[in-house]
């Protein structure tokens, strides 16, 4: 039965409907498996793989392929659409960074990496470290500027061909934290034309809103920590590909580097994925409503709010692209504060105003990370690794599933409190 995505996030990765069998897959707490001399062993040592991983690894492949149909005997999952996508079972890693590292290390020393100027800070730091060690040459681009990216791909692939070097295009869309949206089909087609390896970080969009493998990506990575598990209680990553050689190399990297998840974390992540569809719908609905209301407030005097950035807003630079390409606008938005509001007392920087907003929040939690059921807020430039092009007063909001009226009231009260130097002068609405 070829089920719809809201069904197979619940049904996939379960055992057969047989009498006296558990509805949920059991967890294996073991480090090794017995064998019989002279007989090939399906399982040997748990660092290489364990049954506890298989349900989630197959489910992630099915999500990225966009179908519940699976053919484990042949070792792949595929769609039944006009343009089928072959996807091998996913590979789980101990963290999102472990998955990213494994993918980047597909490149041989001396390779070229074309990457977004705005991207996940951990990936950017890893890429810069490898460049400083002479392992890679970095080329940072505005991933939303299709012409700039395709021109860079042409120039870099020409140079790499003369050097007999590899090239990888790394795409993050929407980007973290600036929420730029790349023209995924165009960029992946341009990369394929030039023989460039492509990797897409699909953490923000999730497979329910975007499936890069269908557009020709070679490999997709996720921080399972975020939306997929959805409860801010574990660290995990994943990589999904349909290329057998890439799959083999990623599996070998995971085994040799020991970047494996524990069985309990995998169980919790699988349990979290079961509610992905309903969680994402609720969070996305809240994010859209908050973006609309805050955008209206940004055009009014009296609050230290300059700009709201969300792909679902018509004013977003890539709004039309996002509407055509994504299955939804996501649950992340950003606001930029204004330190020069009329009537404000004292002289404060945008960073100080943003921190004042965060300090006044009661329902929202000032914390890093995203994608959980609870709403989180963070000033991103508090991290020294964020590029200077990220505004000092930018606050990233990861919208949870709480009541939108409560979320808005808390934000509005925090903005009102931060509008004055002395918080006692604020007019709280609670």
Order of alpha helices (4+ residues) and beta strands (2+ residues): alpha-alpha-beta-beta-beta-alpha-beta-alpha-beta-alpha-beta-alpha-beta-beta-beta-alpha-alpha-alpha-beta-alpha-beta-alpha-beta-beta-beta-alpha
